[in-house]
Amino acid sequence: PVFPMGIVFGKTGVAEPTFEVLASCTSYEIRRYSPRFGITTTCSSDNASFRSLAGYIGVTGPPQNSLSESISMTAPVVKAEGKMQFILPKSYDDLAKIPKPSNENVKVFSIPEETGAVKVFSGWVNDAKAEEVKASL
């Protein structure tokens, strides 16, 4: 089955979750993603949510986590169902390795293996653009 993920956006040149391409055509791929961990916060505004998550990994200053540990930025950033999420680097493959957030609005969560249709495109993404791309799948 294919599961909707919402708006997923990222930056070329940063680590991405491990996946296997199950099928590919000119306009999309079907990918199976390995289990992984992420951090999430409620998305009241994109800027505030992004700053909360970026604070946890140390992008905006000292890392706001229990170990004061800088964590690499990864792609994608996920925005779905009123939440924004960062996927943690694959070295954080066990809950015991993940520092606890200092900000009570940031939560660590696990993501099971999942399969999805992926369309890669460039440019800025807003809700209307995401719906257009999703409809094209």
Stockholm file with secondary structure:
# STOCKHOLM 1.0

chainA/1-137         PVFPMGIVFGKTGVAEPTFEVLASCTSYEIRRYSPRFGITTTCSSDNASFRSLAGYIGVTGPPQNSLSESISMTAPVVKAEGKMQFILPKSYDDLAKIPKPSNENVKVFSIPEETGAVKVFSGWVNDAKAEEVKASL
#=GR chainA/1-137 SS CCCCCCEEECCTTSBCCCEEEEEECSSCEEEEECCEEEEEEECSSHHHHHHHHHHHHTSSSSCCBTTCCCCCCBSCEEEETTEEEEECCTTCCSGGGSCCBSSTTCEEEEECCEEEEECCCCSCCCHHHHHHHHHHC
#=GC SS_cons         CCCCCCEEECCTTSBCCCEEEEEECSSCEEEEECCEEEEEEECSSHHHHHHHHHHHHTSSSSCCBTTCCCCCCBSCEEEETTEEEEECCTTCCSGGGSCCBSSTTCEEEEECCEEEEECCCCSCCCHHHHHHHHHHC
//
